[in-house]
Amino acid sequence: MATVKLLTQLNIDFEVPETQTCCGQPMSNTGCVTETIPLIDKFVSEFKDYDAIICPSGSCTAMIKHQYPILKAESKNIKQINEVAHKTYELCEFLMDVLKIKNLTSVFPHKVGIHQSCHGLRELKLGSPSEIMAKQIDKVATILSLVKDVDIRPLSRNDECCGFGGLFSVLESETSCQMGRDRIKDHLEHEVEVITSADMSCLMHLEGLINRNNQPIRVKHIAEILAGV
């Protein structure tokens, strides 16, 4: 709903198909290709006629842009899959690369730490991984910096995984939780009040650990901050 509010503020003509379902990523990640294909076909059928597809989830966007073309040989919509993949954008990517927005009206007077999700960072190139010795970019931080009064805090490990990883958090729960605790600790050590990300799955994982340990920090999807929710 924050994304809906934001796009409305930006005067974007959009629709939210009410019959849409899962993009198929959970099934694809576990190797269940047969179960994934019907979801791919349904997604492509419902979104193929739009000029752009905007998704407030880096992991889902990565699935559509990178995994759909790989799995297309199993689908009945081969001709349309590449077209859909090409015009699918993560929300921050769309705001920066397509709309090229330069200002926002929202205000958020808090110390914010950005968690770069693995899918967003390494598949969608929303930021530069620390091991790449080249000009650093950060599309999430660039868009967030347009919010008035926001204080984006530096972190010791800008691109560290939170440990969620979908099924990984179930099969390797102890490792997953320790990675999440490390991620939260980094934010706390830099006086962060709110952790934000372009991936709700990461934030759900971190929020669960924060609540369990009664820590003085909260999470907020970047769409909520951008829209002033």
Secondary structure as the mmCIF struct_conf table of DSSP 4:
data_model
#
loop_
_struct_conf.conf_type_id
_struct_conf.id
_struct_conf.beg_label_comp_id
_struct_conf.beg_label_asym_id
_struct_conf.beg_label_seq_id
_struct_conf.end_label_comp_id
_struct_conf.end_label_asym_id
_struct_conf.end_label_seq_id
HELX_RH_AL_P HELX_RH_AL_P1 ALA A 2 GLN A 9
TURN_TY1_P TURN_TY1_P1 LEU A 10 ASN A 11
TURN_TY1_P TURN_TY1_P2 GLU A 18 THR A 19
BEND BEND1 GLY A 24 GLY A 24
HELX_RH_AL_P HELX_RH_AL_P2 GLN A 25 ASN A 29
TURN_TY1_P TURN_TY1_P3 THR A 30 GLY A 31
HELX_RH_AL_P HELX_RH_AL_P3 VAL A 33 PHE A 47
TURN_TY1_P TURN_TY1_P4 LYS A 48 ASP A 49
BEND BEND2 TYR A 50 ASP A 51
STRN STRN1 ILE A 53 CYS A 55
BEND BEND3 PRO A 56 PRO A 56
HELX_RH_AL_P HELX_RH_AL_P4 GLY A 58 ALA A 62
HELX_RH_PI_P HELX_RH_PI_P1 MET A 63 GLN A 67
HELX_RH_AL_P HELX_RH_AL_P5 TYR A 68 LEU A 71
HELX_RH_3T_P HELX_RH_3T_P1 LYS A 72 GLU A 74
BEND BEND4 SER A 75 LYS A 76
HELX_RH_AL_P HELX_RH_AL_P6 ILE A 78 HIS A 86
TURN_TY1_P TURN_TY1_P5 LYS A 87 LYS A 87
STRN STRN2 THR A 88 GLU A 90
HELX_RH_AL_P HELX_RH_AL_P7 LEU A 91 GLU A 93
HELX_RH_PI_P HELX_RH_PI_P2 PHE A 94 VAL A 98
BEND BEND5 LEU A 99 LEU A 99
STRN STRN3 VAL A 107 VAL A 107
BEND BEND6 HIS A 110 HIS A 110
STRN STRN4 LYS A 111 ILE A 114
HELX_RH_AL_P HELX_RH_AL_P8 CYS A 118 CYS A 118
HELX_RH_PI_P HELX_RH_PI_P3 HIS A 119 GLU A 123
BEND BEND7 LEU A 124 LEU A 124
BEND BEND8 LEU A 126 LEU A 126
STRN STRN5 GLY A 127 GLY A 127
TURN_TY1_P TURN_TY1_P6 SER A 130 GLU A 131
BEND BEND9 ALA A 134 ALA A 134
STRN STRN6 ASP A 138 ASP A 138
HELX_RH_AL_P HELX_RH_AL_P9 LYS A 139 LEU A 144
TURN_TY1_P TURN_TY1_P7 SER A 145 LEU A 146
BEND BEND10 VAL A 147 VAL A 147
STRN STRN7 LYS A 148 LYS A 148
TURN_TY1_P TURN_TY1_P8 ASP A 149 ASP A 149
STRN STRN8 ASP A 151 ILE A 152
HELX_LH_PP_P HELX_LH_PP_P1 ARG A 153 PRO A 154
BEND BEND11 SER A 156 SER A 156
TURN_TY1_P TURN_TY1_P9 ASN A 158 ASP A 159
BEND BEND12 GLY A 163 GLY A 163
TURN_TY1_P TURN_TY1_P10 GLY A 165 LEU A 167
HELX_RH_AL_P HELX_RH_AL_P10 PHE A 168 LEU A 171
TURN_TY1_P TURN_TY1_P11 GLU A 172 GLU A 172
HELX_RH_AL_P HELX_RH_AL_P11 SER A 173 GLU A 189
TURN_TY1_P TURN_TY1_P12 HIS A 190 GLU A 191
BEND BEND13 GLU A 193 GLU A 193
STRN STRN9 VAL A 194 SER A 197
BEND BEND14 ALA A 198 ALA A 198
HELX_RH_AL_P HELX_RH_AL_P12 MET A 200 ARG A 212
TURN_TY1_P TURN_TY1_P13 ASN A 213 ASN A 214
BEND BEND15 PRO A 216 PRO A 216
STRN STRN10 ARG A 218 HIS A 221
HELX_RH_AL_P HELX_RH_AL_P13 ILE A 222 ALA A 227
TURN_TY1_P TURN_TY1_P14 GLY A 228 GLY A 228
#
